[in-house]
């Protein structure tokens, strides 16, 4: 089976791109012929090449709306499909979903669109309504839509008019085994957050919350890059947070998680973040904002804590509790790993999607 994966952003390591790398690798191990098409940028392409995954970079596949460039990109994608002739086209992220569904129908290629959070959920007013209208318009071009969480599934069904036969709920999954040794250091609680530095991720709230945590032995590592990175660096200096370290973009996130004790995510908007699933695999308790379908990952008080967005005080209190109680960290971390094993492994994810691919081919 020939599968072409398309994901919009090749310039940042994000949840959608990391999911595509994991999934393409799993399908390759299952004997499929896979290729990944990315928008401009070489960060994700380098990771794909390290994993032995063929990639194509399309410079006209841009995140922002650009009618002239988008039309040109459609023609280039059309030519690629004629040349490569995939059996299945699997699309990830909004722009790839828009252009990919159009070109797939022109060439009668079965198409799956994975939603990693609805684009219109990040906006308000007329802009949100326009994106929502566009998704409704594209629904007849969608053979199969994969939703990674129940909330997004309900939106597709109730708000966008999708037919039940078009929808499948398939949680994100990542590789089950990572051969890393976790080092113990009871003298210091090592906190970590992995997220792109942009407004919806709201690292500002996290930094402010840390000012309310007593001066016990703790460290906080912030992994990621983006437009708000420098302003967050400045804020950390202004707040006197000497224990905070900004690591930038990293390709060794699994190793960093293995050497950490607590994962924290202060986002204002999420779907089902891969970063939290990676933290659960590493056996970390998770403190996160209760947005999107975070409650499908974190059971409050069991494998971590859920807080409201921008709630500086409650976020600080939950982190302080875990910093102060090593035994609690260990118990919640074990619960997190158990929940990962039950629901979020790559094998479970890959098996379900491979079944969907085969069903599409049979229907075609």
Order of alpha helices (4+ residues) and beta strands (2+ residues): beta-alpha-beta-alpha-beta-alpha-beta-alpha-beta-alpha-beta-alpha-beta-beta-alpha-beta-alpha-beta-alpha-beta-alpha-beta-beta-alpha-alpha-alpha
